[in-house]
Amino acid sequence: MRSDIRAAVRGPGLALAALSLAMLLSSLGTSIANVGLPTMAEALDASFQDVQWIVLAYLLAITTLIVSVGRLGDIIGRRRLLLGGIALFAIASVACGAAPSLSLLVAARALQGLGAAIMMALAMAFVGDTVAKAQTGRAMGLLGTMSAVGTALGPSLGGLLIAGFDWRAIFLVNVPLGLAAFVLAYCCLPVDGRAATVRRGGFDGVGTLLLAMTLAAYALAMTIGRGNFGSLNIALLAAAGFGVGVFLLAETKAASPLIRPAMFHRSGLGASLAMSALVSTVMMATLVVGPFYLSHALGLDAALVGIAMSVGPVVSALSGVLAGRMVDRLGARLMVIVGLVAMVAGVVGLAAIPVAFGVAGYIAAMVVLTPGYQLFQAANNSGVMMAAGAGERGVVSGMLNLSRNLGLITGASVMGAVFAFGSAAADITTASADAVAGGMHITFAVAAVLLVAALVIGTLGRTVR
């Protein structure tokens, strides 16, 4: 009887709605907590440095586990693991909202991050099972749109919930959304076939542990000290480099490796991952540098800074589906190049236009940059996922999401350091308008170089078709 009900409601539209809601939840979980940090620090009698772990625990869990959960979905079945991930996310959200102490809240956030990693990896992996190949770009564009909506919605929704209730509401709001996503996924996603339980060998526990430790070391190296590299950061970075070597060696000897090194050469996966990391590094620079430039160099108050900063996510959300349609019509590889060219134009505009035209110039540059980013994302993700075999979509999707997360983490640290260096000020918050403007120029000059490097990879390298 239950299978008859599922069959009656199942269809590409409702299946994509389930995947979109899962993607929105994972991105909302990233952005909604930041606005509540001051309130949580006061309520839990903790320092600002300590409450930062509420955000960091979530990001670390996603970064370290997203490839592994993608691979696990390939082995045991994507539908059952996605349902488990949604349920875990909702249960962890209840635990976050009920946490009596900071330590328990951080632990619950780590579990929530695990649920988010499952949703992020398997939502993209499921696209190949739910839509026709000719509509892959459209579906990827929709998922990109929902990710942007979640990112843009988080700060404003979080602020309203804290004002109307308290900080616990920013976590409890995920519970009804998680329940809706679970019901949609249960009813509308295709049931795992019997072969899913024996697909592509066993699970690589050693490789999973090595990769998680390596990624955790890198993520901590990039985040501890907020861009000021000390001996601990250097030690963690060295440990991450050593971990990469040990992991690759272990994968060559594993019977069922988590990641097959040959995958990076096939279908241009390595080039696509490199471009994704570079592009994400640049996009994080806009979030790190933008608020300081708008407030200190252009003199905007907090409300106007928020409005100007919301332009990027809003334009990104509006352009996602259109970008996907263009990918389906004109091909992934061409749209990767077009998207990167638009991004280069946008970052050059950010470095030059606001000086002459103020906030209008900033917004104009972002209106060029963000649709280019969405076009690149839709094209790159579509090309990679279409080339992936049915039995490896989970791990490939995990690697795509991982490259994006590593780029964001790197961008927050490295591009923030570039901005501080370019401003030539000991403290950015007290720097002069001219110093901040100088930092802006140098930061986005570096960003342009990174995007040109991605463009060279996309043009000359073996990338998605």
C-alpha positions as CSV (number, residue, x, y, z in Angstrom):
1,M,0.0,0.0,0.0
2,R,2.8,2.4,0.9
3,S,4.6,1.7,-2.4
4,D,1.4,2.4,-4.3
5,I,1.2,5.8,-2.5
6,R,4.9,6.6,-3.4
7,A,4.4,5.6,-7.0
8,A,1.3,7.8,-7.3
9,V,3.1,11.0,-6.1
10,R,6.5,10.3,-7.5
11,G,7.7,12.5,-10.4
12,P,10.6,14.6,-11.4
13,G,9.0,17.8,-10.1
14,L,8.3,16.6,-6.6
15,A,11.6,14.7,-6.5
16,L,13.5,18.0,-7.3
17,A,11.4,19.8,-4.7
18,A,12.7,17.3,-2.1
19,L,16.3,17.7,-3.2
20,S,15.9,21.5,-3.3
21,L,14.5,21.6,0.2
22,A,17.4,19.4,1.4
23,M,19.9,21.8,-0.3
24,L,18.2,24.8,1.3
25,L,18.3,23.3,4.8
26,S,22.1,22.6,4.6
27,S,22.9,26.2,3.4
28,L,20.5,27.7,5.9
29,G,22.3,25.8,8.6
30,T,25.5,27.5,7.6
31,S,24.3,31.1,7.5
32,I,21.6,31.3,10.2
33,A,23.9,30.7,13.2
34,N,26.3,33.6,12.5
35,V,23.7,36.3,13.4
36,G,23.0,34.7,16.7
37,L,26.6,34.4,18.0
38,P,26.6,37.6,20.1
39,T,23.3,36.5,21.7
40,M,24.5,33.0,22.4
41,A,27.8,34.3,23.9
42,E,25.8,36.3,26.4
43,A,23.2,33.6,27.1
44,L,25.8,30.8,27.5
45,D,28.3,33.0,29.4
46,A,31.0,32.3,26.8
47,S,33.6,34.3,25.0
48,F,33.2,35.3,21.3
49,Q,36.2,33.0,20.4
50,D,34.4,30.1,22.1
51,V,31.0,30.6,20.4
52,Q,32.8,30.7,17.1
53,W,33.0,26.9,17.4
54,I,29.2,26.8,16.9
55,V,29.9,27.8,13.3
56,L,33.2,26.0,13.0
57,A,31.9,22.6,14.2
58,Y,29.2,22.6,11.5
59,L,31.7,23.6,8.8
60,L,34.3,21.1,9.9
61,A,31.8,18.2,10.0
62,I,30.7,19.0,6.4
63,T,34.2,19.5,5.1
64,T,35.7,16.4,6.7
65,L,32.9,14.0,6.0
66,I,31.2,15.0,2.7
67,V,33.2,12.8,0.4
68,S,32.9,9.8,2.7
69,V,29.1,10.1,3.0
70,G,28.8,10.4,-0.7
71,R,30.8,7.2,-1.1
72,L,28.6,5.5,1.5
73,G,25.5,6.5,-0.4
74,D,27.0,4.8,-3.5
75,I,27.4,1.6,-1.5
76,I,24.3,1.3,0.7
77,G,21.8,3.3,-1.4
78,R,21.3,7.0,-1.8
79,R,17.7,7.2,-0.8
80,R,18.0,5.5,2.5
81,L,21.1,7.4,3.4
82,L,19.5,10.7,2.4
83,L,16.5,10.0,4.5
84,G,18.8,9.2,7.4
85,G,20.7,12.5,6.8
86,I,17.5,14.5,6.8
87,A,16.3,12.8,10.0
88,L,19.7,13.3,11.7
89,F,19.7,17.0,10.7
90,A,16.2,17.5,12.2
91,I,17.0,15.6,15.4
92,A,20.3,17.5,15.8
93,S,18.4,20.7,15.4
94,V,16.2,19.8,18.3
95,A,19.3,19.0,20.3
96,C,20.8,22.4,19.4
97,G,17.7,24.2,20.5
98,A,17.6,22.3,23.8
99,A,21.3,22.4,24.6
100,P,21.9,23.6,28.1
101,S,25.6,24.4,27.6
102,L,28.0,25.5,24.9
103,S,29.8,22.2,24.8
104,L,26.6,20.3,24.1
105,L,25.5,22.9,21.6
106,V,28.8,22.5,19.7
107,A,28.5,18.7,19.7
108,A,24.9,18.9,18.4
109,R,26.1,21.3,15.7
110,A,28.7,18.7,14.6
111,L,25.9,16.1,14.3
112,Q,23.8,18.7,12.4
113,G,26.8,19.2,10.1
114,L,27.0,15.5,9.4
115,G,23.3,15.5,8.4
116,A,24.0,18.6,6.2
117,A,27.0,16.8,4.5
118,I,24.7,13.9,3.6
119,M,22.1,16.2,2.2
120,M,24.6,18.3,0.1
121,A,26.4,15.3,-1.3
122,L,23.3,13.2,-2.2
123,A,21.1,16.0,-3.4
124,M,23.5,16.5,-6.4
125,A,24.1,12.8,-6.8
126,F,20.3,12.1,-7.1
127,V,19.9,14.5,-10.1
128,G,21.0,11.8,-12.5
129,D,18.4,9.4,-11.1
130,T,15.5,11.9,-11.2
131,V,15.7,14.0,-14.4
132,A,16.6,13.4,-18.0
133,K,20.2,14.0,-19.1
134,A,19.1,16.9,-21.3
135,Q,17.7,18.7,-18.2
136,T,20.6,18.2,-15.9
137,G,21.8,21.8,-16.2
138,R,18.3,23.0,-15.3
139,A,18.2,20.8,-12.2
140,M,21.7,21.9,-11.1
141,G,20.7,25.5,-11.6
142,L,17.7,25.0,-9.3
143,L,19.9,23.4,-6.6
144,G,22.3,26.3,-6.9
145,T,19.3,28.7,-6.5
146,M,18.1,27.0,-3.4
147,S,21.6,27.1,-1.9
148,A,21.8,30.8,-2.6
149,V,18.3,31.3,-1.1
150,G,19.4,29.5,2.1
151,T,22.5,31.6,2.3
152,A,20.6,34.9,1.8
153,L,17.7,34.0,4.0
154,G,19.8,32.9,7.0
155,P,20.8,36.3,8.5
156,S,17.4,38.0,8.1
157,L,15.4,35.0,9.3
158,G,17.8,34.4,12.2
159,G,17.5,38.1,13.2
160,L,13.7,37.9,13.2
161,L,13.6,34.7,15.2
162,I,16.0,36.0,17.8
163,A,14.0,39.2,18.1
164,G,10.6,37.4,18.4
165,F,11.7,34.4,20.5
166,D,15.3,33.7,21.5
167,W,18.5,32.1,20.0
168,R,17.1,28.6,20.3
169,A,14.5,29.4,17.6
170,I,17.2,29.6,14.9
171,F,17.8,25.9,15.3
172,L,14.2,24.8,16.0
173,V,13.0,26.4,12.8
174,N,14.8,23.6,11.0
175,V,12.5,20.9,12.5
176,P,9.3,21.5,10.5
177,L,11.4,22.1,7.4
178,G,13.3,18.9,7.9
179,L,10.0,17.0,8.4
180,A,8.7,18.4,5.1
181,A,11.9,17.4,3.3
182,F,11.8,13.9,4.8
183,V,8.2,13.3,3.7
184,L,8.9,14.6,0.2
185,A,12.0,12.5,-0.1
186,Y,10.3,9.4,1.2
187,C,7.3,9.7,-1.1
188,C,9.0,11.1,-4.3
189,L,12.5,9.8,-4.6
190,P,13.1,6.5,-6.5
191,V,13.6,3.5,-4.2
192,D,17.1,2.1,-4.1
193,G,17.5,-1.0,-6.2
194,R,18.7,-4.3,-4.7
195,A,22.1,-3.8,-6.4
196,A,22.6,-0.7,-4.3
197,T,23.5,-2.7,-1.2
198,V,26.4,-4.4,-3.0
199,R,27.5,-1.6,-5.3
200,R,31.2,-1.1,-6.0
201,G,32.6,-3.1,-3.1
202,G,33.0,-2.2,0.5
203,F,33.6,0.9,2.5
204,D,37.2,2.2,2.9
205,G,37.4,2.9,6.7
206,V,41.1,3.6,6.7
207,G,40.9,6.0,3.8
208,T,37.9,7.8,5.3
209,L,39.7,8.3,8.6
210,L,42.9,9.6,6.9
211,L,40.9,12.0,4.7
212,A,38.8,13.3,7.6
213,M,42.0,13.9,9.7
214,T,43.7,15.6,6.8
215,L,40.8,17.9,5.9
216,A,40.3,18.7,9.6
217,A,44.0,19.7,9.9
218,Y,43.7,22.0,6.8
219,A,40.4,23.5,7.8
220,L,41.7,24.3,11.3
221,A,45.0,25.7,9.8
222,M,42.9,28.1,7.7
223,T,40.5,29.2,10.5
224,I,42.4,29.3,13.8
225,G,43.8,32.8,14.3
226,R,41.4,34.3,11.7
227,G,44.1,34.8,9.0
228,N,47.1,35.4,11.3
229,F,49.4,32.5,10.8
230,G,51.3,31.3,13.8
231,S,53.3,28.2,14.7
232,L,50.1,26.2,15.3
233,N,48.7,27.1,11.9
234,I,52.0,26.1,10.2
235,A,52.1,22.8,12.1
236,L,48.5,22.0,11.1
237,L,49.2,22.9,7.5
238,A,52.3,20.6,7.5
239,A,50.2,17.8,9.0
240,A,47.6,18.3,6.2
241,G,50.3,18.1,3.5
242,F,51.7,14.9,5.1
243,G,48.2,13.5,5.4
244,V,47.5,14.0,1.7
245,G,50.6,11.9,0.8
246,V,49.6,9.1,3.3
247,F,46.0,9.2,2.1
248,L,47.0,8.8,-1.6
249,L,49.4,6.0,-0.8
250,A,46.7,4.2,1.2
251,E,44.2,4.6,-1.6
252,T,46.6,2.9,-4.1
253,K,46.7,-0.2,-1.9
254,A,43.0,-0.3,-0.7
255,A,40.8,-3.1,-2.1
256,S,37.8,-0.7,-2.3
257,P,39.3,2.8,-2.2
258,L,37.3,5.8,-1.1
259,I,38.7,7.8,-4.0
260,R,40.4,6.2,-7.0
261,P,43.3,8.4,-8.1
262,A,42.5,7.6,-11.7
263,M,39.2,9.4,-11.3
264,F,41.0,12.8,-11.4
265,H,42.2,12.2,-14.9
266,R,39.0,10.7,-16.3
267,S,36.5,13.2,-17.7
268,G,38.6,16.2,-16.5
269,L,37.4,15.8,-12.9
270,G,40.7,17.1,-11.4
271,A,40.5,20.2,-13.6
272,S,36.9,20.8,-12.7
273,L,37.6,20.5,-8.9
274,A,40.5,22.9,-9.2
275,M,38.4,25.5,-11.0
276,S,35.6,25.1,-8.3
277,A,38.1,25.7,-5.5
278,L,39.6,28.8,-7.2
279,V,36.1,30.3,-7.9
280,S,34.9,29.6,-4.4
281,T,38.0,31.3,-2.9
282,V,37.1,34.4,-4.9
283,M,33.5,34.4,-3.9
284,M,34.4,34.2,-0.3
285,A,36.6,37.3,-0.8
286,T,33.4,39.3,-1.6
287,L,31.9,38.3,1.8
288,V,35.1,39.0,3.7
289,V,36.0,42.3,2.1
290,G,32.6,43.7,1.1
291,P,31.3,44.8,4.5
292,F,34.6,46.6,5.4
293,Y,34.7,48.4,2.1
294,L,31.1,49.4,2.1
295,S,31.2,50.7,5.7
296,H,34.7,52.1,6.1
297,A,35.5,53.3,2.5
298,L,32.1,54.2,1.3
299,G,30.7,55.3,4.7
300,L,27.4,53.3,4.6
301,D,25.6,52.5,7.9
302,A,24.9,48.9,9.0
303,A,21.4,48.8,7.4
304,L,22.7,50.0,4.0
305,V,25.7,47.6,4.2
306,G,23.2,44.7,4.7
307,I,21.1,45.8,1.7
308,A,24.2,46.2,-0.5
309,M,25.5,42.8,0.6
310,S,22.2,41.1,-0.1
311,V,22.4,42.1,-3.8
312,G,24.8,39.2,-4.6
313,P,22.8,36.4,-3.1
314,V,19.5,37.8,-4.5
315,V,20.9,38.0,-8.1
316,S,22.5,34.6,-7.6
317,A,19.1,33.1,-6.6
318,L,17.3,34.8,-9.5
319,S,19.9,33.7,-12.1
320,G,20.3,30.0,-11.1
321,V,17.5,28.4,-13.1
322,L,18.3,30.6,-16.2
323,A,21.9,29.5,-15.9
324,G,20.9,25.9,-15.9
325,R,18.7,26.3,-19.0
326,M,21.7,27.9,-20.8
327,V,23.9,24.9,-19.9
328,D,21.3,22.5,-21.3
329,R,21.0,24.4,-24.5
330,L,24.6,25.5,-25.2
331,G,26.7,22.8,-23.4
332,A,28.6,22.7,-20.2
333,R,32.2,23.4,-21.4
334,L,31.2,26.6,-23.2
335,M,29.2,27.9,-20.3
336,V,32.1,27.2,-17.9
337,I,34.2,29.6,-20.0
338,V,31.4,32.2,-20.3
339,G,30.8,32.1,-16.6
340,L,34.5,32.6,-15.8
341,V,34.8,35.5,-18.2
342,A,31.9,37.2,-16.6
343,M,33.4,36.6,-13.2
344,V,36.7,38.2,-14.3
345,A,34.8,41.2,-15.5
346,G,33.0,41.4,-12.2
347,V,36.1,41.3,-10.0
348,V,37.9,43.8,-12.2
349,G,34.8,46.0,-11.7
350,L,35.0,45.6,-8.0
351,A,38.6,46.7,-8.0
352,A,38.0,49.8,-10.1
353,I,34.4,50.9,-10.5
354,P,33.4,51.8,-6.9
355,V,36.1,54.4,-6.7
356,A,34.3,56.4,-9.3
357,F,30.7,55.5,-8.8
358,G,30.5,54.5,-5.1
359,V,27.9,52.0,-4.0
360,A,26.3,52.0,-7.4
361,G,29.5,50.8,-8.9
362,Y,29.8,48.1,-6.3
363,I,26.3,46.8,-7.0
364,A,26.9,47.0,-10.7
365,A,30.0,44.8,-10.4
366,M,28.2,42.3,-8.2
367,V,25.4,42.1,-10.8
368,V,28.0,40.9,-13.3
369,L,29.9,38.7,-10.9
370,T,27.2,36.7,-9.3
371,P,25.3,35.5,-12.5
372,G,28.7,34.5,-13.8
373,Y,29.3,32.4,-10.7
374,Q,25.9,30.7,-11.0
375,L,26.6,30.0,-14.7
376,F,30.0,28.5,-13.8
377,Q,28.5,26.4,-11.0
378,A,25.6,25.0,-13.0
379,A,27.9,24.2,-16.0
380,N,30.8,22.7,-14.0
381,N,28.5,20.6,-11.7
382,S,26.4,19.4,-14.6
383,G,29.4,18.4,-16.7
384,V,31.0,16.5,-13.9
385,M,27.9,14.7,-12.7
386,M,26.8,13.7,-16.3
387,A,30.3,12.2,-16.8
388,A,30.2,10.3,-13.5
389,G,29.1,6.6,-13.6
390,A,25.9,5.6,-11.8
391,G,27.8,3.8,-9.1
392,E,30.1,6.8,-8.2
393,R,27.8,9.8,-8.3
394,G,27.8,10.1,-4.5
395,V,31.5,10.3,-4.1
396,V,31.9,12.6,-7.1
397,S,29.2,14.9,-5.8
398,G,31.0,14.8,-2.4
399,M,34.3,15.9,-4.1
400,L,32.6,18.7,-5.9
401,N,31.1,20.0,-2.6
402,L,34.4,19.5,-0.9
403,S,36.3,21.6,-3.5
404,R,33.8,24.4,-2.9
405,N,34.1,24.2,0.9
406,L,37.9,24.2,0.8
407,G,37.7,27.2,-1.5
408,L,35.4,29.0,0.9
409,I,37.6,28.2,3.9
410,T,40.8,29.2,2.0
411,G,39.2,32.4,0.8
412,A,38.1,33.4,4.3
413,S,41.7,33.1,5.6
414,V,44.0,33.8,2.7
415,M,41.9,36.6,1.0
416,G,41.3,38.1,4.4
417,A,45.1,38.2,4.9
418,V,45.6,39.7,1.5
419,F,43.0,42.4,2.3
420,A,44.8,43.2,5.6
421,F,48.2,43.3,3.8
422,G,46.8,45.5,1.1
423,S,45.3,47.9,3.6
424,A,48.7,48.3,5.4
425,A,46.8,48.7,8.7
426,A,47.4,46.9,12.0
427,D,43.6,46.9,12.6
428,I,41.2,47.0,9.7
429,T,38.3,48.3,11.9
430,T,40.2,51.5,12.5
431,A,41.9,51.9,9.1
432,S,41.3,55.0,7.0
433,A,39.0,55.0,4.0
434,D,42.0,55.2,1.6
435,A,43.7,52.3,3.3
436,V,40.6,50.1,3.0
437,A,40.2,51.1,-0.7
438,G,43.8,50.1,-1.3
439,G,43.2,46.8,0.3
440,M,40.1,46.3,-1.9
441,H,42.1,47.0,-5.1
442,I,44.8,44.5,-4.2
443,T,42.4,41.8,-3.0
444,F,40.4,41.8,-6.2
445,A,43.5,42.1,-8.3
446,V,44.6,38.8,-6.7
447,A,41.1,37.5,-7.2
448,A,41.3,38.3,-10.9
449,V,44.6,36.4,-11.2
450,L,42.9,33.3,-9.5
451,L,40.0,33.5,-12.0
452,V,42.4,33.9,-15.0
453,A,44.1,30.7,-13.7
454,A,40.7,29.0,-13.6
455,L,40.0,30.3,-17.1
456,V,43.3,28.8,-18.4
457,I,42.5,25.5,-16.8
458,G,39.0,25.6,-18.4
459,T,40.3,26.6,-21.8
460,L,43.4,24.5,-22.1
461,G,42.8,21.6,-19.6
462,R,40.8,18.5,-20.1
463,T,37.5,19.6,-18.5
464,V,33.8,18.8,-18.7
465,R,32.1,18.7,-22.1
